[in-house]
Amino acid sequence: MGQTERKLKFDSLAVHAGEKHDYGSVTTPIAQTSTFIFRDMAEAVAYGTGKVQHYEYGRYGNPTRETAQIKLAAIEGTEGCMLFDSGMRAVTCTIMGLVSMGQHVVLTDDVYKKTLQFAQNDLPRFGITATVVPMGNYEAMEKAIKPETRLLISESPTNPYLNIADMGRMAEIGRRHGLITIIDSTFGTPYNQRPIEYGIDLVIHSVTKYLGGHNDILGGALLGRKELLDKVTTYHKTTGGILDPHSCYLLIRGVKSLGVRMERHNASGLAVAQFLEKHPKVKRVYYPGLASHVHHELAARQMKGFGAVVTFKVDSDLHGTMRFLDSCKLCLLGPSLGGSESLIYHPALISYYAETPERRLELGITDDLVRLSCGLEDTEDIIADLDHALEVAF
């Protein structure tokens, strides 16, 4: 599409960016192959010397994956995109591709649990240290920077309390100290927020969630400037962890409807949060679209919409909370988010089941805490399901 891509709006880019129609098909074909062949040795030599572009081996490139990467870069507004076989692979490969032994990273304490565990438990084995600072405390973030620091990493919104990072302030700290700034924008989506526009260097997504949108693929993405992506690519080609062609096809399909889906997700999320905040059997609701959220003003400045995830505390103990979850029928009991189906789950006994009760309390994961991802069902039906479950549970 060339220059035309730059003039298209979000939904048009989501549909058309990266699509080549080489075979006359309206959808991008699935290049289900591990190996690509050359016409003759002259073409092989031209490829090896960099004179022509050509696919060689599935770990290094695939046309279906290339289309997906171009499409994601277009809607995120970045120079490029890399796809991985999971969101966590995107996180770990990015860190390991950019940081060497003897160097240091700074993370906020509200990043995804597994990202934090990787930084604290695994990076030290490679001679890389990490400092964790409180989310929203930018003075602590700056004080944690050392001469050997290379990365500042945060998430926005966060899981499960949906806290919001001040991306402009974080980017400014990074620029002043010559550091690479990274935002995990999985909960934000390219539709609702654009970290790059606030000066953030790299954006990570679990495409498993909103971008895939149908609870049927696993994948991760890294987006940003080509010079930074090239550094990660070198490590990635060595270690593997690619997104397979069929999953790339499903991702392409999901992204085409992202804008339309996010409008419903945003509307349902806000309506459900407002309903729950008024319900007598709900103690507290955490949703950045509500004025009661600690980061509401920041979210309103940085975000177009606030997403489908609503976290809340019911007015009951562990057993009452479990009865409430078991009483939901439309909202299915399970983890993840951003798909067609509404998913509701109990962080304490699902994501944090291995932690002691004392440790869960330290992390703010209480027995009465519930996280809901509103799907694409009718908003009134989601609310009715929650209302009935709250009434019969306790």
C-alpha positions in Angstrom: 0.0 0.0 0.0 3.1 2.3 0.3 2.5 5.9 1.1 -1.3 5.3 1.4 -0.8 3.5 4.7 0.4 6.6 6.4 -2.9 8.4 5.6 -5.3 5.7 6.7 -7.0 5.8 10.1 -6.7 3.1 12.7 -9.5 0.7 11.5 -8.4 0.9 7.8 -4.8 0.2 8.8 -6.0 -2.8 10.9 -7.7 -4.2 7.8 -5.3 -3.4 5.0 -1.7 -2.8 6.4 0.7 -5.6 5.3 -1.8 -7.3 2.9 -0.2 -8.1 -0.5 -2.9 -10.1 -2.3 -0.2 -11.9 -4.3 -2.4 -14.8 -5.1 -5.6 -12.9 -5.6 -7.0 -14.0 -2.3 -8.6 -11.3 -0.2 -7.1 -12.9 3.0 -3.4 -13.5 3.5 -2.6 -17.2 2.9 -1.1 -19.4 5.6 2.5 -20.2 4.4 2.6 -23.5 6.3 6.2 -24.4 5.6 9.4 -24.8 7.5 11.7 -24.3 4.5 11.8 -22.0 1.5 13.6 -23.1 -1.8 15.7 -21.1 -4.3 15.2 -21.2 -8.1 18.9 -21.8 -8.6 22.3 -21.2 -7.0 22.5 -17.7 -8.4 19.5 -16.7 -6.4 20.9 -18.5 -3.3 24.1 -16.6 -3.6 22.3 -13.3 -4.3 20.3 -13.9 -1.1 23.4 -14.8 0.9 25.2 -11.7 -0.1 22.2 -9.5 0.7 21.4 -8.5 -2.9 17.9 -9.9 -2.9 15.3 -10.5 -0.3 14.1 -14.1 0.1 12.8 -16.4 2.7 15.1 -19.2 3.8 14.0 -21.0 6.9 10.9 -20.6 9.1 12.7 -19.4 12.1 14.1 -16.4 10.2 11.0 -15.3 8.4 7.6 -16.3 6.9 5.3 -14.3 4.7 2.3 -14.8 6.9 4.2 -13.7 9.9 5.6 -10.7 8.0 2.1 -9.5 7.2 1.1 -9.8 10.8 4.2 -7.9 11.9 3.6 -5.1 9.4 0.0 -4.8 10.4 0.8 -4.5 14.1 3.5 -2.0 13.5 1.1 0.1 11.5 -1.6 0.3 14.2 1.0 0.8 17.0 2.7 3.5 15.0 6.2 2.0 15.1 9.0 1.3 12.7 8.8 -2.5 13.1 7.4 -5.4 15.0 8.7 -8.8 16.1 6.4 -11.7 16.9 7.0 -14.5 19.5 5.3 -17.6 20.5 4.0 -16.1 23.8 3.9 -12.8 25.6 6.4 -14.0 28.1 8.8 -15.0 25.3 8.5 -11.4 24.1 9.4 -10.1 27.6 12.3 -12.5 28.2 13.8 -12.3 24.8 13.6 -8.5 24.8 15.5 -8.2 28.1 18.1 -10.8 27.2 18.6 -9.3 23.8 19.3 -5.8 25.2 21.1 -6.5 28.5 24.4 -8.2 29.2 26.2 -9.7 32.2 27.1 -7.0 34.7 24.2 -4.7 33.7 21.0 -3.8 35.5 17.3 -3.2 35.0 14.7 -1.3 36.9 11.1 -2.5 37.0 7.9 -1.3 38.7 6.4 -3.6 41.3 3.1 -3.8 39.5 4.4 -5.4 36.3 3.1 -8.8 35.3 3.9 -11.4 37.9 6.0 -13.7 35.7 8.0 -10.7 34.4 8.8 -9.8 38.0 9.8 -13.4 38.8 12.0 -13.6 35.7 13.8 -10.4 36.7 14.3 -11.4 40.4 14.8 -15.2 40.0 16.4 -15.8 36.6 18.3 -12.7 35.6 20.8 -13.0 38.5 21.9 -16.4 37.1 23.2 -14.5 34.1 24.9 -11.8 36.1 22.2 -9.3 35.6 20.6 -7.5 38.5 17.2 -5.9 38.9 15.7 -3.3 41.2 12.0 -3.2 41.8 10.4 0.2 42.7 6.8 1.1 43.7 4.5 1.7 40.8 3.9 5.5 40.4 7.0 6.5 42.4 9.2 8.2 39.8 11.6 9.6 42.4 12.3 6.0 43.5 12.6 5.0 39.9 15.3 7.6 39.2 17.1 6.9 42.5 17.3 3.2 41.5 19.3 4.0 38.3 22.9 3.0 38.4 25.8 3.5 35.9 25.2 -0.1 34.7 21.4 0.3 34.3 20.1 -0.3 30.7 16.3 -0.7 30.9 13.3 0.9 32.6 10.3 -1.5 32.5 6.7 -0.9 33.5 3.2 -2.0 32.5 0.1 0.1 32.0 -2.6 -0.7 32.9 -1.4 -3.3 35.3 -2.9 -6.6 36.5 -5.1 -6.8 38.5 -5.5 -3.3 40.0 -5.3 -1.5 36.6 -2.8 1.1 37.8 -1.6 3.5 35.1 2.0 4.5 34.4 2.8 8.1 33.6 4.5 7.3 30.3 5.7 10.8 29.5 7.4 11.1 32.9 9.0 7.6 32.6 10.2 8.4 29.0 11.7 11.6 30.2 13.7 9.9 33.0 14.9 7.3 30.4 16.0 10.0 27.9 17.9 11.9 30.6 19.8 8.8 31.7 20.3 7.3 28.3 18.1 4.3 29.1 15.7 2.2 27.0 12.1 2.4 28.3 9.7 -0.4 27.8 5.9 -0.5 28.4 3.9 -3.7 28.5 0.7 -2.4 26.9 -1.2 -5.6 26.7 -4.1 -4.2 28.8 -3.9 -0.9 26.9 -4.0 -2.1 23.3 -2.9 0.0 20.4 -6.5 1.2 20.1 -6.7 2.7 23.6 -3.2 4.0 24.1 0.0 4.7 22.2 3.1 4.6 24.4 5.4 5.6 21.5 3.7 8.9 21.3 4.7 9.6 24.9 8.4 8.9 24.1 8.5 5.2 25.2 11.1 3.3 23.2 9.6 -0.2 23.1 6.1 -1.7 23.5 5.2 -5.3 24.4 1.9 -7.0 23.9 0.6 -10.5 24.7 -1.2 -10.9 21.4 -3.0 -13.8 23.2 -5.3 -11.1 24.6 -7.1 -8.3 22.8 -5.1 -8.4 19.6 -5.9 -12.0 18.8 -9.3 -11.4 20.4 -10.8 -14.8 20.3 -9.2 -16.8 23.1 -7.6 -19.2 20.5 -3.9 -18.3 20.1 -0.8 -17.7 22.2 1.7 -15.1 21.1 3.7 -12.0 22.0 4.9 -8.9 20.2 7.6 -6.4 20.5 7.3 -3.0 18.7 9.6 0.0 18.3 12.5 1.4 16.5 14.3 -0.8 14.0 17.7 -0.3 15.6 16.4 -1.7 18.9 14.5 -4.5 17.3 17.6 -5.6 15.4 19.4 -6.1 18.6 16.7 -8.4 19.9 16.4 -10.1 16.5 20.0 -11.3 16.8 19.2 -13.0 20.1 15.8 -14.3 18.9 17.3 -16.0 15.8 19.6 -18.0 18.1 17.0 -19.0 20.7 13.9 -19.4 18.6 10.4 -19.0 20.0 8.6 -17.9 16.8 4.9 -17.6 16.2 3.7 -20.3 13.8 2.0 -19.4 10.5 -1.5 -20.5 11.5 -1.4 -18.5 14.7 -0.1 -15.5 12.6 -3.1 -16.0 10.3 -5.5 -16.0 13.3 -3.8 -12.9 14.7 -4.2 -11.1 11.3 -7.9 -12.0 11.4 -8.2 -10.7 15.0 -6.5 -7.4 14.4 -8.8 -6.6 11.5 -11.7 -6.2 14.0 -9.7 -4.8 16.9 -11.2 -1.3 16.7 -14.7 -2.5 16.5 -14.2 -5.0 19.3 -12.5 -2.4 21.5 -15.5 -0.1 21.2 -17.7 -2.8 22.7 -15.1 -3.8 25.3 -14.7 -0.2 26.4 -18.4 0.4 26.7 -19.1 -2.9 28.5 -16.1 -2.4 30.9 -17.3 1.0 31.9 -20.9 0.1 32.3 -20.1 -3.0 34.3 -17.7 -1.0 36.5 -20.4 1.6 37.2 -23.0 -1.1 38.0 -20.6 -2.9 40.4 -19.6 0.4 42.1 -23.2 1.0 43.1 -24.0 -2.6 44.1 -24.4 -3.0 47.9 -22.6 -6.4 47.9 -19.5 -4.9 46.3 -16.9 -3.2 48.5 -14.6 -1.7 45.9 -14.2 -1.4 42.2 -10.9 -0.8 40.3 -11.4 0.5 36.8 -9.4 3.5 35.4 -12.6 4.8 33.8 -14.1 5.5 37.2 -13.4 8.8 39.0 -12.7 6.7 42.1 -9.7 5.1 40.6 -6.4 6.5 41.9 -5.1 7.1 38.4 -8.3 8.1 36.7 -7.1 11.6 35.6 -3.8 10.2 34.2 -5.7 7.4 32.4 -8.2 10.0 30.9 -5.2 12.0 29.5 -3.4 9.0 28.1 -6.1 6.6 27.0 -8.9 6.7 24.4 -10.8 4.0 26.3 -10.3 1.9 29.4 -10.7 -1.6 28.3 -12.7 -4.7 29.3 -11.1 -5.6 32.6 -12.8 -4.7 35.8 -11.4 -5.8 39.2 -13.5 -5.6 42.3 -13.9 -6.8 45.9 -17.1 -8.5 47.0 -18.4 -7.9 50.5 -17.7 -11.5 51.7 -15.1 -14.0 52.8 -13.3 -16.6 50.7 -16.2 -19.0 50.7 -18.7 -16.4 49.8 -16.4 -15.2 47.0 -16.2 -18.7 45.7 -20.0 -19.1 45.8 -20.3 -15.9 43.8 -17.9 -17.2 41.1 -19.7 -20.5 40.9 -23.0 -18.7 40.5 -21.9 -16.9 37.4 -23.1 -18.6 34.2 -22.6 -16.3 31.3 -19.2 -15.2 32.7 -17.0 -18.3 32.4 -14.5 -19.2 35.2 -11.0 -18.9 33.8 -7.9 -16.7 33.4 -6.9 -14.5 30.5 -8.7 -11.5 29.0 -9.5 -9.6 25.8 -11.5 -12.4 24.1 -15.0 -12.8 22.8 -16.1 -14.6 25.9 -16.4 -12.9 29.3 -14.0 -14.5 31.7 -14.1 -14.2 35.5 -11.6 -15.5 38.0 -10.2 -15.5 41.5 -6.5 -14.3 41.5 -5.8 -15.7 45.0 -6.7 -19.3 44.2 -5.8 -19.3 40.5 -2.8 -17.1 39.7 -1.4 -16.9 43.2 -2.3 -20.3 44.5 1.3 -21.2 45.1 1.8 -18.3 47.5 1.1 -18.4 51.2 -1.9 -16.4 52.4 0.5 -14.0 54.1 2.4 -13.5 50.9 -0.8 -12.9 49.0 -1.8 -10.2 51.4 1.6 -8.5 51.0 0.9 -8.4 47.2 -2.6 -7.1 47.7 -4.2 -10.3 46.5 -7.0 -10.7 49.0 -9.6 -13.5 49.3 -12.5 -11.2 48.2 -10.7 -10.0 45.0 -12.3 -10.9 41.6 -11.1 -10.0 38.1 -13.6 -9.9 35.2 -12.8 -9.5 31.5 -16.0 -8.4 29.7 -16.4 -10.2 26.4 -18.5 -9.3 23.4 -21.8 -10.5 24.8 -24.6 -7.9 25.2 -23.6 -5.6 28.1 -27.0 -6.0 29.7 -26.6 -9.8 29.8 -23.1 -9.5 31.5 -24.6 -7.2 34.1 -27.6 -9.5 34.7 -25.3 -12.5 35.2 -23.2 -10.6 37.8 -26.3 -9.2 39.5 -27.9 -12.7 39.8 -24.6 -14.2 41.1 -24.2 -11.5 43.7 -27.8 -12.0 44.9 -27.7 -15.8 45.3 -24.1 -16.1 46.6 -24.5 -14.2 49.9 
